[in-house]
């Protein structure tokens, strides 16, 4: 099963100059809880911009560069995202899509669930998750935090 994990501001902004525009410890703790011990999928740029490797997760790095490799023993590289998504969209095992913007856009139609933190503020951003439409989803869980609302979403049938 493919699951999107994302934090978005009030204008669907998700990044600024290759980084998160916010640093919310509570939100990062939810991300960690949702991804620990799981498979995570991210683009090469997102992976390379991490401040450190994400421990206790199997990372699938998506790269267009056929020569790209990693020495991370908990990671693998795939060079064809769409084939990967089609291969795993109906798996019982979870693959959590963690960005960046191009990966989110391409994975969006395949995702069955989403972990979304709706940031209660507008930030200076240069990257958006413009394809996201809350009407595509049913809210399964909702938690109100001081700076964001966290939701577990399930894709509606026939969307």
Secondary structure, DSSP 8 states (H G I E B T S, - for coil): -EEEEEEE-TTSEEEBTTB-S---HHHHHHHHHHHTTSEEEEEHHHHHT-SS--TTSEEEEE-S-TT-----TTEEEES-HHHHHHHHTT-SS-EEE---HHHHHHHGGG-SEEEEEEESS----SEE-TT--GGGEEEEEEEE-SSEEEEEEEE-TT-
